[in-house]
């Protein structure tokens, strides 16, 4: 897959997020994580919860159901999921974003 991101991002560790067809570069801090993600395939996200999450869509489309409300986000949009709120969705092939997770250990780097 051709990378969407510049070398400064692709030099970051790759995150182990457990989704096929996804590449995610991990910027790790003591209190949070930032992921630079790109999707080669469609991905279905089953309903789940975790700490607060905010994303900025760089390309493509993501459909999210957040606390029972359906949303569609495309290039230039941002979304916010408060901590503990149930959400699910579909991420379409060609999607890329920058996602902030308000937790320092959501994902680990691949080895």
Residue pairs with C-beta under 8 A, 6 or more apart in sequence:
1 23
1 38
1 40
3 10
3 23
3 38
4 38
4 58
4 59
4 96
5 25
5 36
5 38
5 96
9 25
9 36
10 25
12 25
12 26
12 27
12 36
13 25
13 26
13 28
13 109
13 110
14 23
14 24
14 25
14 26
14 109
14 110
15 24
15 25
15 26
15 33
15 35
15 107
15 108
15 109
15 110
16 107
16 108
16 109
16 110
17 24
17 35
17 37
17 107
19 43
20 41
20 43
21 39
21 40
21 41
21 42
21 43
21 93
22 37
22 38
22 39
22 40
22 41
22 43
23 37
23 38
23 40
24 35
24 36
24 37
24 38
24 107
25 35
25 36
25 37
26 33
26 34
26 35
26 107
26 109
27 33
27 34
27 35
27 36
28 104
28 109
29 104
30 104
31 102
31 104
32 100
32 101
32 102
32 103
32 104
33 100
33 101
33 103
33 104
33 105
33 106
33 107
34 98
34 99
34 100
34 101
35 98
35 99
35 101
35 107
36 96
36 97
36 98
37 95
37 96
37 97
37 98
37 99
38 59
38 95
38 96
39 60
39 91
39 92
39 93
39 94
39 95
39 96
40 93
41 93
42 90
42 91
42 92
42 93
43 90
43 91
44 89
44 90
45 87
45 88
45 89
45 90
45 91
46 88
47 65
47 86
47 87
47 88
48 86
48 87
48 88
49 84
49 85
49 86
49 87
50 83
50 101
50 103
50 106
51 83
51 101
51 102
51 103
51 106
52 80
52 81
52 82
52 83
52 101
52 102
53 80
53 81
53 99
53 100
53 101
53 102
54 78
54 79
54 80
54 81
54 99
54 100
55 62
55 73
55 78
55 79
55 97
55 98
55 99
55 100
56 77
56 78
56 97
56 98
56 99
57 73
57 74
57 75
57 76
57 77
57 78
57 79
57 95
57 96
57 97
58 75
58 96
58 97
58 98
59 75
59 94
59 95
59 96
60 74
60 75
60 91
60 92
60 93
60 94
60 95
60 96
61 72
61 73
61 74
61 92
61 94
61 95
62 72
62 73
62 79
62 89
62 90
62 91
62 92
62 95
62 97
63 70
63 71
63 72
63 73
63 89
63 90
63 91
63 92
64 70
64 71
64 72
64 73
64 79
64 81
64 87
64 88
64 89
65 71
65 87
65 88
65 89
66 79
66 81
66 85
66 87
67 85
67 86
67 87
68 86
71 79
73 79
81 87
83 102
101 107
